């Protein structure tokens, strides 16, 4: 039975980032994934600037479109427009993004087994036994980064009772050159058609990514809402082909869950580290993957297997801030007739939310600033960058 210092279940951004950081420190690491890279994931492929800045290697080979503009359709067919000539982030195809990080982990020295499915986990004294459909391995430490819902979490007895999921469906549309040109480097969000959620259009180099996200966990009817959104938007109608259409669950972060047990931890979507408002998880996958690696390195240096400091760090640095995103999410979706008109008339509010996504400020700072200034907005009028609803 081959022994590794660390075995990572799942080769998405969280698992591959963890493997990359460990391999750079010459830690004997095995990464397992039941799929073969590159593989499609249900994701729009929006990469915020803070995520691009996070990695210490060049992501340019897989960056497709630099986003310069955002349009947001709100209540009563009002659309606001936000422009940043310096750029807001990038678009990627998730299969290429995930494959690149996995390749970097392998190049750093990690062992990567693809198309190998986890069957069971068995704790033994000072190690874990990992059984798959192809072999069995032992490890000092274990990382569950196999997405949501996580089989690793279930086998470890973690995330018990967690049911705070949203649902999303995404698809890639092959469109005409004219449609691509009309979309330009602009992402579009529509909060009108989806109950407690939104639809999106993300531009790629040769196609448009479209999708629907809702805070409800039921995926039934999502495809019909996606078709309705496509039919509603003039720049999507008449697309040439739809491919890579898939639905999936999105964990909604911001609620504390224990993420560790002796010699094992969870990262990324498996740990419900996902923005509950935007449904964005790539940045948090990268963060928790790196934090997991640092926690394991620290435990190895100290000669122990306890990983409580990882659990505490996630709660302090991520979960608490995502709680404020949950508060913002609740307010926006519970009182849209109040919130949407205010946001549509307040450029400052629009910039605050944009800066959260860019990484300039935290959700806590964003929401507290909104609360502090709310008495002023209640009594003062004001215009915003509002435009008539139409093409993004």
SULGIPE-V757804 format. One record per residue. N is the residue number from 1. RES is the residue in one small letter. SS is DSSP state (H for helix, E for strand, L for the rest). PSI is psi in whole degrees, 0 to 359 (999 if undefined). Layout:
BEGIN
N	RES	SS	PSI
N	RES	SS	PSI
END
This chain:
BEGIN
1	x	L	122
2	x	E	137
3	x	E	137
4	x	E	153
5	x	E	319
6	x	E	134
7	x	E	131
8	x	E	125
9	x	E	112
10	x	L	128
11	x	L	30
12	x	L	192
13	x	H	321
14	x	H	309
15	x	H	317
16	x	H	323
17	x	H	317
18	x	H	314
19	x	H	319
20	x	H	314
21	x	H	322
22	x	H	316
23	x	H	326
24	x	H	335
25	x	L	16
26	x	L	31
27	x	L	129
28	x	L	110
29	x	E	135
30	x	E	131
31	x	E	128
32	x	E	140
33	x	L	140
34	x	L	348
35	x	L	176
36	x	L	132
37	x	L	145
38	x	L	145
39	x	L	148
40	x	L	141
41	x	L	149
42	x	L	94
43	x	L	141
44	x	L	334
45	x	L	22
46	x	E	125
47	x	E	108
48	x	E	159
49	x	H	324
50	x	H	331
51	x	H	318
52	x	H	318
53	x	H	341
54	x	H	320
55	x	L	146
56	x	L	14
57	x	L	167
58	x	L	121
59	x	L	358
60	x	H	330
61	x	H	337
62	x	H	2
63	x	L	126
64	x	L	307
65	x	E	131
66	x	E	122
67	x	E	128
68	x	L	346
69	x	E	148
70	x	E	132
71	x	E	141
72	x	E	117
73	x	E	123
74	x	L	201
75	x	H	142
76	x	H	41
77	x	H	30
78	x	E	132
79	x	E	129
80	x	E	152
81	x	E	129
82	x	E	129
83	x	E	139
84	x	L	96
85	x	L	331
86	x	L	353
87	x	L	149
88	x	L	341
89	x	E	195
90	x	E	163
91	x	E	139
92	x	L	159
93	x	L	125
94	x	H	325
95	x	H	322
96	x	H	322
97	x	H	310
98	x	H	318
99	x	H	322
100	x	H	315
101	x	H	321
102	x	H	320
103	x	H	321
104	x	H	321
105	x	H	317
106	x	H	317
107	x	H	330
108	x	H	346
109	x	L	357
110	x	L	148
111	x	E	133
112	x	E	117
113	x	E	118
114	x	L	161
115	x	L	46
116	x	L	116
117	x	L	133
118	x	E	133
119	x	E	313
120	x	E	160
121	x	E	132
122	x	E	120
123	x	E	134
124	x	E	173
125	x	L	116
126	x	L	19
127	x	E	168
128	x	E	143
129	x	E	122
130	x	E	119
131	x	E	134
132	x	E	182
133	x	L	1
134	x	L	335
135	x	L	185
136	x	E	145
137	x	E	162
138	x	E	154
139	x	E	150
140	x	E	321
141	x	E	153
142	x	E	137
143	x	E	124
144	x	E	111
145	x	L	41
146	x	L	29
147	x	L	190
148	x	L	138
149	x	L	145
150	x	L	124
151	x	H	323
152	x	H	316
153	x	H	317
154	x	H	316
155	x	H	332
156	x	H	349
157	x	L	23
158	x	L	164
159	x	L	32
160	x	L	133
161	x	L	3
162	x	L	124
163	x	L	19
164	x	L	72
165	x	E	147
166	x	E	180
167	x	E	148
168	x	E	152
169	x	E	136
170	x	E	156
171	x	E	156
172	x	E	131
173	x	E	124
174	x	E	121
175	x	L	176
176	x	L	163
177	x	H	326
178	x	H	320
179	x	H	320
180	x	H	318
181	x	H	319
182	x	H	325
183	x	H	315
184	x	L	198
185	x	L	52
186	x	E	130
187	x	E	146
188	x	E	132
189	x	E	135
190	x	E	113
191	x	L	10
192	x	L	322
193	x	L	341
194	x	L	127
195	x	L	121
196	x	L	52
197	x	E	198
198	x	E	164
199	x	E	158
200	x	E	159
201	x	E	123
202	x	E	128
203	x	E	135
204	x	L	178
205	x	L	328
206	x	L	6
207	x	L	177
208	x	E	131
209	x	E	131
210	x	E	156
211	x	E	176
212	x	E	133
213	x	E	135
214	x	E	148
215	x	L	352
216	x	L	145
217	x	L	347
218	x	L	123
219	x	L	354
220	x	L	132
221	x	L	355
222	x	H	321
223	x	H	322
224	x	H	322
225	x	H	325
226	x	H	316
227	x	H	322
228	x	H	318
229	x	H	316
230	x	H	317
231	x	H	330
232	x	H	332
233	x	L	122
234	x	L	327
235	x	L	356
236	x	L	333
237	x	L	142
238	x	L	22
239	x	L	157
240	x	L	323
241	x	E	144
242	x	E	130
243	x	E	163
244	x	E	44
245	x	E	127
246	x	E	146
247	x	E	159
248	x	E	165
249	x	E	142
250	x	E	115
251	x	E	138
252	x	L	107
253	x	L	180
254	x	L	3
255	x	L	132
256	x	L	132
257	x	L	141
258	x	L	129
259	x	L	1
260	x	E	155
261	x	E	179
262	x	L	112
263	x	L	13
264	x	E	152
265	x	E	168
266	x	E	149
267	x	L	159
268	x	H	216
269	x	H	331
270	x	H	333
271	x	H	10
272	x	L	35
273	x	L	83
274	x	L	141
275	x	L	120
276	x	L	346
277	x	L	305
278	x	L	336
279	x	L	16
280	x	L	133
281	x	L	354
282	x	H	318
283	x	H	316
284	x	H	332
285	x	H	314
286	x	H	316
287	x	H	309
288	x	H	329
289	x	H	316
290	x	H	316
291	x	H	323
292	x	H	316
293	x	H	316
294	x	H	323
295	x	H	319
296	x	H	319
297	x	H	320
298	x	H	316
299	x	H	321
300	x	H	319
301	x	H	325
302	x	H	358
303	x	L	39
304	x	L	172
305	x	L	358
306	x	L	136
307	x	L	28
308	x	H	330
309	x	H	332
310	x	H	315
311	x	H	315
312	x	H	319
313	x	H	318
314	x	H	318
315	x	H	317
316	x	H	317
317	x	H	338
318	x	H	304
319	x	H	316
320	x	H	320
321	x	H	323
322	x	H	337
323	x	H	321
324	x	H	327
325	x	H	323
326	x	H	320
327	x	H	316
328	x	H	318
329	x	H	312
330	x	H	315
331	x	H	314
332	x	H	318
333	x	H	338
334	x	H	327
335	x	L	56
336	x	H	328
337	x	H	341
338	x	H	313
339	x	H	314
340	x	H	314
341	x	H	323
342	x	H	313
343	x	H	320
344	x	H	338
345	x	H	1
346	x	L	97
347	x	H	328
348	x	H	318
349	x	H	317
350	x	H	318
351	x	H	324
352	x	H	310
353	x	H	322
354	x	H	321
355	x	H	329
356	x	H	313
357	x	H	325
358	x	H	336
359	x	L	8
360	x	L	325
361	x	L	164
362	x	L	165
363	x	H	321
364	x	H	313
365	x	H	318
366	x	H	309
367	x	H	320
368	x	H	323
369	x	H	320
370	x	H	316
371	x	H	317
372	x	H	323
373	x	H	358
374	x	H	323
375	x	H	324
376	x	H	316
377	x	H	332
378	x	H	334
379	x	H	354
380	x	L	142
381	x	L	178
382	x	L	150
383	x	L	166
384	x	L	186
385	x	L	61
386	x	E	143
387	x	E	162
388	x	E	149
389	x	L	138
390	x	L	219
391	x	L	141
392	x	L	999
END
